[in-house]
Amino acid sequence: MSRVRAYLAMSVDGFIAGPRDELGWLTAERPATAPLVVGDWAVTAADGETFADFLSTIGCLVMGRRTYDVVAAFDGPWPYGDTPVLVTTTRPLVTDHATVVPAAGPIETIVASARARAGGRDVYVDGGTTVRSALEAGLIDELVVTLVPTALGAGIALFASIAGPVDFSVAKVAKYGDGLVQITLAPISRR
């Protein structure tokens, strides 16, 4: 059976975007005066799951409207190719991408529709509010979080306002490029 997965980058203080959805901090050049990696971690081989590898397992995406609007404004080609994308929204959705369709209703219904469209492949849930909703509903099987060694101080928090504690098993901790740590989590309970 396919899994429902999330794949996100997060600052060390828990933000997935800046206050106005800024993502430039993800690719900003780091100060050259200090090494990005020190000690044993500096000689550890990078073995994190790349976004391309992750995306190769995906048969359908469920994306929040706010996230869709940010991604649709990127320069360059549509990053999801021909993979179907369900955008959770209650507003009219105008898109240039034939694979993108609006989806409204409970997250359980939207994820079930994504599973049907995924053809046995995994479902990718993206966007802070959408990930939180799916997590609260017990729908997320795996959450891949890449920690960027930057503190933003403010922004869109991944776990802001989550309804109650959620416990996780740590499935993997990996090095992802210079200075990034990737943690693969599996939700095990909601209290």
Secondary structure, 3 states (H helix, E strand, C coil): CCCEEEEEEEECCCEEECCCCCCHHHCCCCCCCCCCCCCHHHHCCCCCCCHHHHHCCEEEEEEEHHHHHHHHCCCCCCCCCCCCEEEECCCCCCCCCCCEEEECCCHHHHHHHHHHHHCCCEEEEECHHHHHHHHHCCCCCEEEEEEECCCCCCCEECCCCCCCCEEEEEEEEEEECCCEEEEEEEEEEEC
